[in-house]
Amino acid sequence: MAIFPQTKTGRSRTGTGTPASRTGALRLPSLRHFGPNWYATVMGTAIVATAGATLPVDVPGLRAATVVVWALSAALLAAVLTARAGHWVLHRDQARTHLMDPAVAPFHGCLSMALLAVGAGTMVAGRDVIGHPAAVAVDTLLFTAGTVTGLVAAVAIPYLMVVRHRPAPGTASPVWLLPLVAPMVSAAVGPLLVPELAPGQGREALLLACYAMFGLSLLATLVIVPLVFARLVHGGPLPLALTPTLFLVLGPLGQSTTAVNQLADVAPGAIAAPYASAFGAFAVLYGVPVMGFALLWLALSTAMVVRAVRRGMRFTMTWWGFTFPVGTCVTGAAGLARHTGLDAFTWLAVALYALLVTAWAVAGVRTLGGLFSGALLAAPRPLRPVTVRTT
């Protein structure tokens, strides 16, 4: 989802230090530049399955399609985890460089969200294949691992930004949200496991833990989003390749709306009155205004992307930013449709899902093409400079 800054020169694309001109050597794709942004392919695929399974309309064949997409997301998760492990084993110096790079480090939050997204997909779609008990076991494992890594990233990445990265004033980026959104994803998918616990302390503890992670992520988001907008207003549009990252702001908006609705669904069986009914009221009182702001940001981001396309924006991994954040708005709108009964939210969810599937298909096809050509695993090129505004 990001174009990584140019790394040290003098290395061959094989990442082994062997001169590229050596003849007779077998050229294999290198994992040297396989960064944490590749987890976005898992997130973007899993949300297609989850959002489709929870869509508040009955579409023939959609359920079967979501199962297939869930299976694909699980396979992608296994492949990316393996590749990232290989990256750390074979190219530890580059992995450390990614952690110290302020443009790359925030993407380490995507590991958590990839685990959580596939776990949620297992509960809502994968259970049709593997059965409910197995789905619960898989989701429990992925939810636990995803939540722990997400909380670590939410502390570690901001810490690195303060003590090591030291970004210059006016350089705030939407990617700064990535490690901070991970706990919100836990808050949104954790309610799937609340009914699986025995009534009592366990259920209530998980419910309130999800609510705490909702607050953690929401307040952190409220710090970052104004910085991002201030950068746009005072510094002008983002570089063309980074323009799709504007869609990342939709992530905490849609995911927080999803979280409050999911928590309201399971609250009656986990916490006593009057708090259970308060959860339901808060889902609507919070979700409707936030969804309104999400639609405003969607319109603004779309206009910026159209502008970038007209100025020559080409495909990069940032295009996966069009998938997961939009998917969270689908699940958020679907939750509001359940709790308000308004057809307007139902059709909003359907329209956003159509946008999600289109974006996922385009990003997926272009990613496959980049993999086959080797372009996406090659050393990154420097970003094109931003043209200074004169008006």
Salt bridges, closest charged atoms under 4 A:
ASP93 OD2 - ARG11 NH2 3.34
ASP93 OD2 - ARG32 NH2 2.82
ASP128 OD2 - ARG63 NE 2.67
GLU196 OE2 - HIS132 NE2 3.14
ASP265 OD2 - ARG338 NH2 2.58
ASP265 OD1 - HIS339 NE2 2.89
